Structures are given as C-alpha cells and as structure tokens.
Amino acid sequence: MAERILTVSNRAGVHARPAALIVQAAKNFQCNIYLEKDNNRVNGKSIMGVLTLGATYGTEVKIITEGSDADQALKAVVRLFESKFEDDEI
C-alpha cells in the first residue's frame, strides 16, 4: 500500500477533464486506487466517484493505492496533480 496527501493546485479544481485524466491513468494499473477527502473515499477508476469528491482549489486529497503496482500508480496520479492536470490557468 502507498499513499500521499496532495493539494489541488489548479484554479478550476477537479472538474470533468481532470477527473477523466485521473480515471484514464488509474485504469492503466491493476492495483486499487482510491481518492479520499473529508473521510469520503471513492474509487479512482470511477469518473462519477472522482467528481463526487468535490475537490476544489486548495482542497487536500489523499491518494491511496493497494496492490502489486501501487507505487507506480501513485506516481502517475501524483504527476497529474503536480502538473495541475495540464489546465491553462485563468
């Protein structure tokens, strides 16, 4: 198991496009991937789950990965958050 707490740093938050990027990345791995905010845990491979977190700018989100490729999956999701989901800043 691997986990890390990240802060949403793109101004628009985790809206439809970033959620889709997270799900696309998550589906490349066999491990379970969860996102957690305020004790609400959702499946990182479910776009509806990721959207229901309501992760706005400045929100802390815990990424949890469990399984054989957990470390690689965590790195992939962290890269997305650190790149601000490649959103153009407004």
C-alpha positions as CSV (number, residue, x, y, z in Angstrom):
1,M,0.0,0.0,0.0
2,A,1.2,3.5,-0.8
3,E,-0.5,6.8,0.0
4,R,0.2,10.5,-0.3
5,I,-1.7,13.7,0.6
6,L,-1.9,16.3,-2.3
7,T,-3.4,19.7,-2.6
8,V,-5.5,20.6,-5.6
9,S,-3.5,23.5,-7.1
10,N,-5.3,24.2,-10.3
11,R,-7.8,27.0,-10.0
12,A,-10.7,25.1,-11.5
13,G,-10.3,22.1,-9.2
14,V,-11.0,18.5,-10.1
15,H,-13.8,19.1,-12.7
16,A,-14.7,16.8,-15.6
17,R,-11.4,16.9,-17.5
18,P,-9.1,16.3,-14.6
19,A,-11.4,13.6,-13.3
20,A,-11.2,11.9,-16.7
21,L,-7.4,12.2,-16.7
22,I,-7.2,10.6,-13.3
23,V,-9.5,7.7,-14.3
24,Q,-7.6,7.2,-17.6
25,A,-4.3,6.9,-15.7
26,A,-5.8,4.7,-13.0
27,K,-7.1,2.2,-15.5
28,N,-3.5,1.5,-16.6
29,F,-2.8,-0.2,-13.3
30,Q,-4.1,-3.4,-11.7
31,C,-4.0,-2.1,-8.2
32,N,-6.9,-0.5,-6.4
33,I,-6.7,3.3,-6.4
34,Y,-8.7,5.4,-4.0
35,L,-9.1,9.2,-3.5
36,E,-10.2,10.4,-0.1
37,K,-11.4,13.8,1.1
38,D,-13.0,14.5,4.4
39,N,-13.3,10.8,5.2
40,N,-15.1,10.2,1.9
41,R,-13.3,7.5,-0.1
42,V,-14.0,6.9,-3.8
43,N,-12.7,4.6,-6.4
44,G,-10.1,6.3,-8.6
45,K,-11.2,4.3,-11.6
46,S,-14.8,5.7,-11.4
47,I,-15.3,9.1,-13.0
48,M,-18.5,9.7,-11.1
49,G,-16.7,8.8,-7.9
50,V,-13.9,11.2,-8.5
51,L,-16.3,14.0,-9.5
52,T,-18.4,13.5,-6.3
53,L,-15.4,14.3,-4.1
54,G,-16.0,18.0,-5.0
55,A,-12.2,18.7,-4.8
56,T,-11.9,22.4,-5.4
57,Y,-8.8,24.6,-5.5
58,G,-6.8,24.3,-2.3
59,T,-8.5,21.0,-1.2
60,E,-6.4,18.3,0.3
61,V,-6.9,14.8,-1.3
62,K,-5.3,11.6,-0.1
63,I,-4.4,9.2,-2.8
64,I,-4.3,5.5,-1.7
65,T,-3.0,2.7,-3.8
66,E,-3.2,-1.0,-2.9
67,G,-1.8,-3.9,-5.0
68,S,1.2,-5.1,-6.9
69,D,1.8,-1.9,-8.9
70,A,0.8,0.5,-6.2
71,D,3.9,2.6,-6.2
72,Q,3.8,3.2,-10.0
73,A,0.1,4.0,-9.8
74,L,0.7,6.5,-7.0
75,K,3.5,8.2,-9.0
76,A,1.2,8.5,-12.1
77,V,-1.6,10.2,-10.1
78,V,0.8,12.5,-8.3
79,R,2.3,13.6,-11.7
80,L,-1.2,14.7,-12.7
81,F,-1.8,16.7,-9.6
82,E,1.6,18.3,-9.8
83,S,1.1,19.3,-13.4
84,K,-2.2,20.9,-12.4
85,F,-3.8,18.4,-14.8
86,E,-2.2,20.5,-17.6
87,D,-5.1,23.0,-17.2
88,D,-4.4,26.5,-18.5
89,E,-4.5,29.0,-15.6
90,I,-7.2,31.6,-16.0
